Amino acid sequence: MKNSILDRITIIPDVCNGKPTVRGLRITVETILQYLSSGDSSEEIINAYPFLEKLDIQACIAFALKNLSTSKNDIQLAS
């Protein structure tokens, strides 16, 4: 069976307080998304964390999208 890109995201209670991380490493999905939202490119993130792969960053985005589409969004936008 083909592995899903989401298999790169792990939740281990003893790693980063159980936050979703990349491949069980001590870098959270949240950290990667913060870098991306501040304008850093995948290449810049990989330069800062050479143990990461481009697919890891894509997995973080896919994980966020999956969670956004399956949870209630309580964010209020200004009109």
PyMOL Python script that loads the backbone (N, CA, C, O; Angstrom):
from pymol import cmd

cmd.read_pdbstr("""\
ATOM      1  N   MET A   1       0.847  -1.186   0.000  1.00  0.00           N
ATOM      2  CA  MET A   1       0.000   0.000   0.000  1.00  0.00           C
ATOM      3  C   MET A   1       0.890   1.247   0.000  1.00  0.00           C
ATOM      4  O   MET A   1       1.898   1.300   0.705  1.00  0.00           O
ATOM      5  N   LYS A   2       0.514   2.224  -0.781  1.00  0.00           N
ATOM      6  CA  LYS A   2       1.278   3.461  -0.890  1.00  0.00           C
ATOM      7  C   LYS A   2       1.128   4.292   0.377  1.00  0.00           C
ATOM      8  O   LYS A   2       0.020   4.475   0.880  1.00  0.00           O
ATOM      9  N   ASN A   3       2.246   4.793   0.889  1.00  0.00           N
ATOM     10  CA  ASN A   3       2.210   5.634   2.076  1.00  0.00           C
ATOM     11  C   ASN A   3       1.673   7.013   1.733  1.00  0.00           C
ATOM     12  O   ASN A   3       1.942   7.555   0.661  1.00  0.00           O
ATOM     13  N   SER A   4       0.923   7.558   2.647  1.00  0.00           N
ATOM     14  CA  SER A   4       0.400   8.912   2.506  1.00  0.00           C
ATOM     15  C   SER A   4       1.459   9.905   2.971  1.00  0.00           C
ATOM     16  O   SER A   4       2.270   9.604   3.847  1.00  0.00           O
ATOM     17  N   ILE A   5       1.438  11.079   2.379  1.00  0.00           N
ATOM     18  CA  ILE A   5       2.358  12.134   2.814  1.00  0.00           C
ATOM     19  C   ILE A   5       2.127  12.454   4.294  1.00  0.00           C
ATOM     20  O   ILE A   5       3.045  12.885   4.991  1.00  0.00           O
ATOM     21  N   LEU A   6       0.910  12.242   4.762  1.00  0.00           N
ATOM     22  CA  LEU A   6       0.596  12.521   6.163  1.00  0.00           C
ATOM     23  C   LEU A   6       1.282  11.552   7.121  1.00  0.00           C
ATOM     24  O   LEU A   6       1.330  11.807   8.325  1.00  0.00           O
ATOM     25  N   ASP A   7       1.811  10.447   6.607  1.00  0.00           N
ATOM     26  CA  ASP A   7       2.558   9.521   7.457  1.00  0.00           C
ATOM     27  C   ASP A   7       3.831  10.169   7.994  1.00  0.00           C
ATOM     28  O   ASP A   7       4.417   9.670   8.954  1.00  0.00           O
ATOM     29  N   ARG A   8       4.261  11.258   7.395  1.00  0.00           N
ATOM     30  CA  ARG A   8       5.452  11.972   7.864  1.00  0.00           C
ATOM     31  C   ARG A   8       5.172  12.764   9.137  1.00  0.00           C
ATOM     32  O   ARG A   8       6.108  13.176   9.823  1.00  0.00           O
ATOM     33  N   ILE A   9       3.910  12.981   9.462  1.00  0.00           N
ATOM     34  CA  ILE A   9       3.530  13.730  10.657  1.00  0.00           C
ATOM     35  C   ILE A   9       3.217  12.729  11.763  1.00  0.00           C
ATOM     36  O   ILE A   9       2.405  11.819  11.590  1.00  0.00           O
ATOM     37  N   THR A  10       3.881  12.919  12.905  1.00  0.00           N
ATOM     38  CA  THR A  10       3.706  12.000  14.018  1.00  0.00           C
ATOM     39  C   THR A  10       3.279  12.762  15.267  1.00  0.00           C
ATOM     40  O   THR A  10       3.621  13.927  15.465  1.00  0.00           O
ATOM     41  N   ILE A  11       2.524  12.059  16.095  1.00  0.00           N
ATOM     42  CA  ILE A  11       2.139  12.605  17.393  1.00  0.00           C
ATOM     43  C   ILE A  11       2.573  11.579  18.436  1.00  0.00           C
ATOM     44  O   ILE A  11       1.991  10.502  18.563  1.00  0.00           O
ATOM     45  N   ILE A  12       3.605  11.947  19.172  1.00  0.00           N
ATOM     46  CA  ILE A  12       4.187  11.075  20.189  1.00  0.00           C
ATOM     47  C   ILE A  12       4.115  11.828  21.512  1.00  0.00           C
ATOM     48  O   ILE A  12       4.692  12.908  21.636  1.00  0.00           O
ATOM     49  N   PRO A  13       3.422  11.279  22.495  1.00  0.00           N
ATOM     50  CA  PRO A  13       3.214  12.006  23.760  1.00  0.00           C
ATOM     51  C   PRO A  13       4.487  12.553  24.396  1.00  0.00           C
ATOM     52  O   PRO A  13       4.453  13.624  25.001  1.00  0.00           O
ATOM     53  N   ASP A  14       5.600  11.850  24.277  1.00  0.00           N
ATOM     54  CA  ASP A  14       6.846  12.282  24.923  1.00  0.00           C
ATOM     55  C   ASP A  14       7.710  13.198  24.069  1.00  0.00           C
ATOM     56  O   ASP A  14       8.791  13.600  24.497  1.00  0.00           O
ATOM     57  N   VAL A  15       7.255  13.530  22.880  1.00  0.00           N
ATOM     58  CA  VAL A  15       8.029  14.408  22.001  1.00  0.00           C
ATOM     59  C   VAL A  15       7.263  15.713  21.823  1.00  0.00           C
ATOM     60  O   VAL A  15       6.133  15.713  21.336  1.00  0.00           O
ATOM     61  N   CYS A  16       7.870  16.809  22.214  1.00  0.00           N
ATOM     62  CA  CYS A  16       7.264  18.151  22.088  1.00  0.00           C
ATOM     63  C   CYS A  16       5.871  18.213  22.708  1.00  0.00           C
ATOM     64  O   CYS A  16       4.949  18.810  22.151  1.00  0.00           O
ATOM     65  N   ASN A  17       5.740  17.580  23.877  1.00  0.00           N
ATOM     66  CA  ASN A  17       4.465  17.590  24.611  1.00  0.00           C
ATOM     67  C   ASN A  17       3.289  17.069  23.798  1.00  0.00           C
ATOM     68  O   ASN A  17       2.154  17.503  23.994  1.00  0.00           O
ATOM     69  N   GLY A  18       3.555  16.144  22.890  1.00  0.00           N
ATOM     70  CA  GLY A  18       2.482  15.534  22.111  1.00  0.00           C
ATOM     71  C   GLY A  18       1.990  16.355  20.942  1.00  0.00           C
ATOM     72  O   GLY A  18       0.995  15.997  20.312  1.00  0.00           O
ATOM     73  N   LYS A  19       2.674  17.459  20.634  1.00  0.00           N
ATOM     74  CA  LYS A  19       2.282  18.247  19.460  1.00  0.00           C
ATOM     75  C   LYS A  19       2.673  17.481  18.196  1.00  0.00           C
ATOM     76  O   LYS A  19       3.622  16.697  18.218  1.00  0.00           O
ATOM     77  N   PRO A  20       1.959  17.697  17.107  1.00  0.00           N
ATOM     78  CA  PRO A  20       2.338  17.046  15.850  1.00  0.00           C
ATOM     79  C   PRO A  20       3.737  17.496  15.421  1.00  0.00           C
ATOM     80  O   PRO A  20       4.036  18.689  15.380  1.00  0.00           O
ATOM     81  N   THR A  21       4.580  16.519  15.107  1.00  0.00           N
ATOM     82  CA  THR A  21       5.947  16.800  14.679  1.00  0.00           C
ATOM     83  C   THR A  21       6.230  16.129  13.342  1.00  0.00           C
ATOM     84  O   THR A  21       5.466  15.289  12.867  1.00  0.00           O
ATOM     85  N   VAL A  22       7.343  16.524  12.758  1.00  0.00           N
ATOM     86  CA  VAL A  22       7.781  15.942  11.498  1.00  0.00           C
ATOM     87  C   VAL A  22       8.614  14.702  11.803  1.00  0.00           C
ATOM     88  O   VAL A  22       9.677  14.798  12.416  1.00  0.00           O
ATOM     89  N   ARG A  23       8.135  13.553  11.379  1.00  0.00           N
ATOM     90  CA  ARG A  23       8.846  12.275  11.488  1.00  0.00           C
ATOM     91  C   ARG A  23       9.387  11.990  12.888  1.00  0.00           C
ATOM     92  O   ARG A  23      10.442  11.371  13.026  1.00  0.00           O
ATOM     93  N   GLY A  24       8.687  12.429  13.917  1.00  0.00           N
ATOM     94  CA  GLY A  24       9.117  12.170  15.280  1.00  0.00           C
ATOM     95  C   GLY A  24      10.301  13.003  15.729  1.00  0.00           C
ATOM     96  O   GLY A  24      10.802  12.832  16.840  1.00  0.00           O
ATOM     97  N   LEU A  25      10.745  13.899  14.874  1.00  0.00           N
ATOM     98  CA  LEU A  25      11.836  14.793  15.213  1.00  0.00           C
ATOM     99  C   LEU A  25      11.299  15.903  16.108  1.00  0.00           C
ATOM    100  O   LEU A  25      10.084  16.063  16.231  1.00  0.00           O
ATOM    101  N   ARG A  26      12.159  16.645  16.714  1.00  0.00           N
ATOM    102  CA  ARG A  26      11.723  17.695  17.626  1.00  0.00           C
ATOM    103  C   ARG A  26      11.514  19.025  16.907  1.00  0.00           C
ATOM    104  O   ARG A  26      11.996  20.073  17.338  1.00  0.00           O
ATOM    105  N   ILE A  27      10.783  18.949  15.802  1.00  0.00           N
ATOM    106  CA  ILE A  27      10.336  20.169  15.124  1.00  0.00           C
ATOM    107  C   ILE A  27       8.853  19.992  14.818  1.00  0.00           C
ATOM    108  O   ILE A  27       8.442  19.027  14.173  1.00  0.00           O
ATOM    109  N   THR A  28       8.071  20.938  15.293  1.00  0.00           N
ATOM    110  CA  THR A  28       6.625  20.791  15.194  1.00  0.00           C
ATOM    111  C   THR A  28       6.087  21.307  13.861  1.00  0.00           C
ATOM    112  O   THR A  28       6.699  22.131  13.182  1.00  0.00           O
ATOM    113  N   VAL A  29       4.925  20.785  13.528  1.00  0.00           N
ATOM    114  CA  VAL A  29       4.201  21.272  12.359  1.00  0.00           C
ATOM    115  C   VAL A  29       3.944  22.769  12.527  1.00  0.00           C
ATOM    116  O   VAL A  29       4.064  23.538  11.574  1.00  0.00           O
ATOM    117  N   GLU A  30       3.599  23.165  13.722  1.00  0.00           N
ATOM    118  CA  GLU A  30       3.330  24.570  14.013  1.00  0.00           C
ATOM    119  C   GLU A  30       4.540  25.449  13.679  1.00  0.00           C
ATOM    120  O   GLU A  30       4.381  26.525  13.104  1.00  0.00           O
ATOM    121  N   THR A  31       5.733  25.003  14.031  1.00  0.00           N
ATOM    122  CA  THR A  31       6.949  25.772  13.742  1.00  0.00           C
ATOM    123  C   THR A  31       7.126  25.956  12.234  1.00  0.00           C
ATOM    124  O   THR A  31       7.420  27.055  11.764  1.00  0.00           O
ATOM    125  N   ILE A  32       6.946  24.879  11.489  1.00  0.00           N
ATOM    126  CA  ILE A  32       7.090  24.965  10.030  1.00  0.00           C
ATOM    127  C   ILE A  32       6.060  25.927   9.456  1.00  0.00           C
ATOM    128  O   ILE A  32       6.384  26.744   8.594  1.00  0.00           O
ATOM    129  N   LEU A  33       4.830  25.835   9.926  1.00  0.00           N
ATOM    130  CA  LEU A  33       3.783  26.732   9.423  1.00  0.00           C
ATOM    131  C   LEU A  33       4.064  28.186   9.790  1.00  0.00           C
ATOM    132  O   LEU A  33       3.742  29.091   9.019  1.00  0.00           O
ATOM    133  N   GLN A  34       4.655  28.418  10.950  1.00  0.00           N
ATOM    134  CA  GLN A  34       5.025  29.782  11.332  1.00  0.00           C
ATOM    135  C   GLN A  34       6.080  30.341  10.375  1.00  0.00           C
ATOM    136  O   GLN A  34       5.994  31.493   9.947  1.00  0.00           O
ATOM    137  N   TYR A  35       7.057  29.530  10.050  1.00  0.00           N
ATOM    138  CA  TYR A  35       8.068  29.970   9.083  1.00  0.00           C
ATOM    139  C   TYR A  35       7.420  30.298   7.734  1.00  0.00           C
ATOM    140  O   TYR A  35       7.700  31.340   7.140  1.00  0.00           O
ATOM    141  N   LEU A  36       6.568  29.414   7.264  1.00  0.00           N
ATOM    142  CA  LEU A  36       5.919  29.643   5.971  1.00  0.00           C
ATOM    143  C   LEU A  36       5.043  30.890   6.001  1.00  0.00           C
ATOM    144  O   LEU A  36       5.029  31.663   5.043  1.00  0.00           O
ATOM    145  N   SER A  37       4.313  31.088   7.094  1.00  0.00           N
ATOM    146  CA  SER A  37       3.411  32.241   7.166  1.00  0.00           C
ATOM    147  C   SER A  37       4.166  33.559   7.281  1.00  0.00           C
ATOM    148  O   SER A  37       3.628  34.619   6.964  1.00  0.00           O
ATOM    149  N   SER A  38       5.419  33.487   7.738  1.00  0.00           N
ATOM    150  CA  SER A  38       6.216  34.720   7.808  1.00  0.00           C
ATOM    151  C   SER A  38       6.946  34.996   6.496  1.00  0.00           C
ATOM    152  O   SER A  38       7.682  35.976   6.378  1.00  0.00           O
ATOM    153  N   GLY A  39       6.734  34.123   5.516  1.00  0.00           N
ATOM    154  CA  GLY A  39       7.291  34.380   4.189  1.00  0.00           C
ATOM    155  C   GLY A  39       8.522  33.571   3.831  1.00  0.00           C
ATOM    156  O   GLY A  39       9.053  33.718   2.730  1.00  0.00           O
ATOM    157  N   ASP A  40       8.986  32.724   4.730  1.00  0.00           N
ATOM    158  CA  ASP A  40      10.145  31.884   4.408  1.00  0.00           C
ATOM    159  C   ASP A  40       9.753  30.833   3.373  1.00  0.00           C
ATOM    160  O   ASP A  40       8.637  30.315   3.384  1.00  0.00           O
ATOM    161  N   SER A  41      10.679  30.535   2.495  1.00  0.00           N
ATOM    162  CA  SER A  41      10.447  29.503   1.485  1.00  0.00           C
ATOM    163  C   SER A  41      10.825  28.136   2.046  1.00  0.00           C
ATOM    164  O   SER A  41      11.493  28.037   3.074  1.00  0.00           O
ATOM    165  N   SER A  42      10.392  27.099   1.364  1.00  0.00           N
ATOM    166  CA  SER A  42      10.774  25.740   1.755  1.00  0.00           C
ATOM    167  C   SER A  42      12.291  25.601   1.779  1.00  0.00           C
ATOM    168  O   SER A  42      12.848  24.969   2.676  1.00  0.00           O
ATOM    169  N   GLU A  43      12.947  26.186   0.804  1.00  0.00           N
ATOM    170  CA  GLU A  43      14.400  26.092   0.720  1.00  0.00           C
ATOM    171  C   GLU A  43      15.073  26.759   1.927  1.00  0.00           C
ATOM    172  O   GLU A  43      16.063  26.252   2.454  1.00  0.00           O
ATOM    173  N   GLU A  44      14.526  27.897   2.355  1.00  0.00           N
ATOM    174  CA  GLU A  44      15.088  28.585   3.528  1.00  0.00           C
ATOM    175  C   GLU A  44      14.907  27.750   4.799  1.00  0.00           C
ATOM    176  O   GLU A  44      15.795  27.693   5.650  1.00  0.00           O
ATOM    177  N   ILE A  45      13.756  27.112   4.910  1.00  0.00           N
ATOM    178  CA  ILE A  45      13.498  26.265   6.078  1.00  0.00           C
ATOM    179  C   ILE A  45      14.442  25.065   6.078  1.00  0.00           C
ATOM    180  O   ILE A  45      14.989  24.697   7.118  1.00  0.00           O
ATOM    181  N   ILE A  46      14.626  24.471   4.926  1.00  0.00           N
ATOM    182  CA  ILE A  46      15.520  23.311   4.816  1.00  0.00           C
ATOM    183  C   ILE A  46      16.964  23.723   5.089  1.00  0.00           C
ATOM    184  O   ILE A  46      17.724  22.948   5.670  1.00  0.00           O
ATOM    185  N   ASN A  47      17.351  24.915   4.684  1.00  0.00           N
ATOM    186  CA  ASN A  47      18.700  25.394   5.009  1.00  0.00           C
ATOM    187  C   ASN A  47      18.877  25.563   6.515  1.00  0.00           C
ATOM    188  O   ASN A  47      19.951  25.294   7.052  1.00  0.00           O
ATOM    189  N   ALA A  48      17.828  26.006   7.189  1.00  0.00           N
ATOM    190  CA  ALA A  48      17.891  26.185   8.641  1.00  0.00           C
ATOM    191  C   ALA A  48      17.831  24.847   9.376  1.00  0.00           C
ATOM    192  O   ALA A  48      18.412  24.702  10.452  1.00  0.00           O
ATOM    193  N   TYR A  49      17.135  23.880   8.803  1.00  0.00           N
ATOM    194  CA  TYR A  49      16.975  22.550   9.394  1.00  0.00           C
ATOM    195  C   TYR A  49      17.330  21.509   8.336  1.00  0.00           C
ATOM    196  O   TYR A  49      16.433  20.951   7.704  1.00  0.00           O
ATOM    197  N   PRO A  50      18.614  21.238   8.132  1.00  0.00           N
ATOM    198  CA  PRO A  50      19.050  20.376   7.031  1.00  0.00           C
ATOM    199  C   PRO A  50      18.535  18.935   7.090  1.00  0.00           C
ATOM    200  O   PRO A  50      18.594  18.217   6.092  1.00  0.00           O
ATOM    201  N   PHE A  51      18.038  18.515   8.235  1.00  0.00           N
ATOM    202  CA  PHE A  51      17.499  17.160   8.350  1.00  0.00           C
ATOM    203  C   PHE A  51      16.091  17.050   7.766  1.00  0.00           C
ATOM    204  O   PHE A  51      15.560  15.948   7.626  1.00  0.00           O
ATOM    205  N   LEU A  52      15.485  18.191   7.425  1.00  0.00           N
ATOM    206  CA  LEU A  52      14.160  18.181   6.811  1.00  0.00           C
ATOM    207  C   LEU A  52      14.261  17.956   5.306  1.00  0.00           C
ATOM    208  O   LEU A  52      15.284  18.238   4.682  1.00  0.00           O
ATOM    209  N   GLU A  53      13.182  17.448   4.751  1.00  0.00           N
ATOM    210  CA  GLU A  53      13.062  17.244   3.311  1.00  0.00           C
ATOM    211  C   GLU A  53      11.868  18.053   2.811  1.00  0.00           C
ATOM    212  O   GLU A  53      10.976  18.405   3.583  1.00  0.00           O
ATOM    213  N   LYS A  54      11.865  18.337   1.539  1.00  0.00           N
ATOM    214  CA  LYS A  54      10.769  19.115   0.961  1.00  0.00           C
ATOM    215  C   LYS A  54       9.415  18.451   1.230  1.00  0.00           C
ATOM    216  O   LYS A  54       8.424  19.135   1.483  1.00  0.00           O
ATOM    217  N   LEU A  55       9.381  17.128   1.175  1.00  0.00           N
ATOM    218  CA  LEU A  55       8.127  16.425   1.454  1.00  0.00           C
ATOM    219  C   LEU A  55       7.651  16.641   2.891  1.00  0.00           C
ATOM    220  O   LEU A  55       6.449  16.601   3.153  1.00  0.00           O
ATOM    221  N   ASP A  56       8.572  16.869   3.818  1.00  0.00           N
ATOM    222  CA  ASP A  56       8.185  17.159   5.206  1.00  0.00           C
ATOM    223  C   ASP A  56       7.388  18.455   5.272  1.00  0.00           C
ATOM    224  O   ASP A  56       6.385  18.544   5.980  1.00  0.00           O
ATOM    225  N   ILE A  57       7.834  19.439   4.544  1.00  0.00           N
ATOM    226  CA  ILE A  57       7.142  20.737   4.542  1.00  0.00           C
ATOM    227  C   ILE A  57       5.783  20.612   3.867  1.00  0.00           C
ATOM    228  O   ILE A  57       4.799  21.191   4.330  1.00  0.00           O
ATOM    229  N   GLN A  58       5.729  19.863   2.781  1.00  0.00           N
ATOM    230  CA  GLN A  58       4.451  19.624   2.118  1.00  0.00           C
ATOM    231  C   GLN A  58       3.503  18.859   3.049  1.00  0.00           C
ATOM    232  O   GLN A  58       2.295  19.099   3.046  1.00  0.00           O
ATOM    233  N   ALA A  59       4.052  17.950   3.835  1.00  0.00           N
ATOM    234  CA  ALA A  59       3.235  17.192   4.783  1.00  0.00           C
ATOM    235  C   ALA A  59       2.643  18.105   5.853  1.00  0.00           C
ATOM    236  O   ALA A  59       1.499  17.914   6.265  1.00  0.00           O
ATOM    237  N   CYS A  60       3.407  19.089   6.305  1.00  0.00           N
ATOM    238  CA  CYS A  60       2.902  20.047   7.294  1.00  0.00           C
ATOM    239  C   CYS A  60       1.721  20.825   6.741  1.00  0.00           C
ATOM    240  O   CYS A  60       0.726  21.035   7.435  1.00  0.00           O
ATOM    241  N   ILE A  61       1.832  21.246   5.504  1.00  0.00           N
ATOM    242  CA  ILE A  61       0.737  21.980   4.861  1.00  0.00           C
ATOM    243  C   ILE A  61      -0.482  21.076   4.699  1.00  0.00           C
ATOM    244  O   ILE A  61      -1.608  21.494   4.972  1.00  0.00           O
ATOM    245  N   ALA A  62      -0.262  19.847   4.260  1.00  0.00           N
ATOM    246  CA  ALA A  62      -1.365  18.897   4.084  1.00  0.00           C
ATOM    247  C   ALA A  62      -2.035  18.589   5.415  1.00  0.00           C
ATOM    248  O   ALA A  62      -3.258  18.465   5.479  1.00  0.00           O
ATOM    249  N   PHE A  63      -1.246  18.464   6.476  1.00  0.00           N
ATOM    250  CA  PHE A  63      -1.784  18.205   7.809  1.00  0.00           C
ATOM    251  C   PHE A  63      -2.664  19.371   8.266  1.00  0.00           C
ATOM    252  O   PHE A  63      -3.757  19.162   8.792  1.00  0.00           O
ATOM    253  N   ALA A  64      -2.186  20.584   8.064  1.00  0.00           N
ATOM    254  CA  ALA A  64      -2.960  21.766   8.449  1.00  0.00           C
ATOM    255  C   ALA A  64      -4.257  21.842   7.650  1.00  0.00           C
ATOM    256  O   ALA A  64      -5.313  22.141   8.207  1.00  0.00           O
ATOM    257  N   LEU A  65      -4.183  21.576   6.367  1.00  0.00           N
ATOM    258  CA  LEU A  65      -5.369  21.622   5.521  1.00  0.00           C
ATOM    259  C   LEU A  65      -6.380  20.566   5.955  1.00  0.00           C
ATOM    260  O   LEU A  65      -7.577  20.843   6.039  1.00  0.00           O
ATOM    261  N   LYS A  66      -5.901  19.368   6.227  1.00  0.00           N
ATOM    262  CA  LYS A  66      -6.800  18.299   6.662  1.00  0.00           C
ATOM    263  C   LYS A  66      -7.486  18.681   7.968  1.00  0.00           C
ATOM    264  O   LYS A  66      -8.689  18.467   8.119  1.00  0.00           O
ATOM    265  N   ASN A  67      -6.744  19.237   8.900  1.00  0.00           N
ATOM    266  CA  ASN A  67      -7.328  19.621  10.181  1.00  0.00           C
ATOM    267  C   ASN A  67      -8.265  20.808  10.045  1.00  0.00           C
ATOM    268  O   ASN A  67      -9.278  20.878  10.741  1.00  0.00           O
ATOM    269  N   LEU A  68      -7.948  21.732   9.170  1.00  0.00           N
ATOM    270  CA  LEU A  68      -8.813  22.882   8.949  1.00  0.00           C
ATOM    271  C   LEU A  68     -10.142  22.446   8.342  1.00  0.00           C
ATOM    272  O   LEU A  68     -11.196  22.979   8.688  1.00  0.00           O
ATOM    273  N   SER A  69     -10.084  21.487   7.446  1.00  0.00           N
ATOM    274  CA  SER A  69     -11.304  21.061   6.766  1.00  0.00           C
ATOM    275  C   SER A  69     -12.171  20.148   7.626  1.00  0.00           C
ATOM    276  O   SER A  69     -13.339  19.928   7.305  1.00  0.00           O
ATOM    277  N   THR A  70     -11.613  19.613   8.718  1.00  0.00           N
ATOM    278  CA  THR A  70     -12.395  18.700   9.553  1.00  0.00           C
ATOM    279  C   THR A  70     -12.766  19.282  10.912  1.00  0.00           C
ATOM    280  O   THR A  70     -13.415  18.612  11.715  1.00  0.00           O
ATOM    281  N   SER A  71     -12.363  20.517  11.176  1.00  0.00           N
ATOM    282  CA  SER A  71     -12.693  21.103  12.476  1.00  0.00           C
ATOM    283  C   SER A  71     -13.498  22.382  12.295  1.00  0.00           C
ATOM    284  O   SER A  71     -13.455  23.025  11.246  1.00  0.00           O
ATOM    285  N   LYS A  72     -14.227  22.728  13.341  1.00  0.00           N
ATOM    286  CA  LYS A  72     -15.005  23.955  13.322  1.00  0.00           C
ATOM    287  C   LYS A  72     -14.064  25.148  13.430  1.00  0.00           C
ATOM    288  O   LYS A  72     -13.160  25.158  14.266  1.00  0.00           O
ATOM    289  N   ASN A  73     -14.270  26.122  12.611  1.00  0.00           N
ATOM    290  CA  ASN A  73     -13.414  27.295  12.602  1.00  0.00           C
ATOM    291  C   ASN A  73     -14.116  28.429  13.346  1.00  0.00           C
ATOM    292  O   ASN A  73     -15.137  28.945  12.892  1.00  0.00           O
ATOM    293  N   ASP A  74     -13.553  28.810  14.496  1.00  0.00           N
ATOM    294  CA  ASP A  74     -14.145  29.865  15.329  1.00  0.00           C
ATOM    295  C   ASP A  74     -13.505  31.228  15.114  1.00  0.00           C
ATOM    296  O   ASP A  74     -13.779  32.160  15.869  1.00  0.00           O
ATOM    297  N   ILE A  75     -12.668  31.360  14.109  1.00  0.00           N
ATOM    298  CA  ILE A  75     -11.985  32.622  13.863  1.00  0.00           C
ATOM    299  C   ILE A  75     -12.983  33.626  13.291  1.00  0.00           C
ATOM    300  O   ILE A  75     -13.690  33.341  12.325  1.00  0.00           O
ATOM    301  N   GLN A  76     -13.024  34.797  13.902  1.00  0.00           N
ATOM    302  CA  GLN A  76     -13.903  35.865  13.426  1.00  0.00           C
ATOM    303  C   GLN A  76     -13.081  36.836  12.583  1.00  0.00           C
ATOM    304  O   GLN A  76     -12.087  37.386  13.058  1.00  0.00           O
ATOM    305  N   LEU A  77     -13.483  37.039  11.367  1.00  0.00           N
ATOM    306  CA  LEU A  77     -12.796  37.966  10.480  1.00  0.00           C
ATOM    307  C   LEU A  77     -13.488  39.323  10.528  1.00  0.00           C
ATOM    308  O   LEU A  77     -14.713  39.414  10.617  1.00  0.00           O
ATOM    309  N   ALA A  78     -12.686  40.358  10.469  1.00  0.00           N
ATOM    310  CA  ALA A  78     -13.258  41.712  10.439  1.00  0.00           C
ATOM    311  C   ALA A  78     -13.956  41.924   9.099  1.00  0.00           C
ATOM    312  O   ALA A  78     -13.486  41.465   8.058  1.00  0.00           O
ATOM    313  N   SER A  79     -15.071  42.620   9.146  1.00  0.00           N
ATOM    314  CA  SER A  79     -15.788  42.878   7.887  1.00  0.00           C
ATOM    315  C   SER A  79     -15.594  44.288   7.424  1.00  0.00           C
ATOM    316  O   SER A  79     -16.127  44.674   6.384  1.00  0.00           O
TER     317      SER A  79
END
""", "prot")
cmd.dss("prot")
cmd.show_as("cartoon", "prot")
cmd.util.cbc("prot")
cmd.orient("prot")
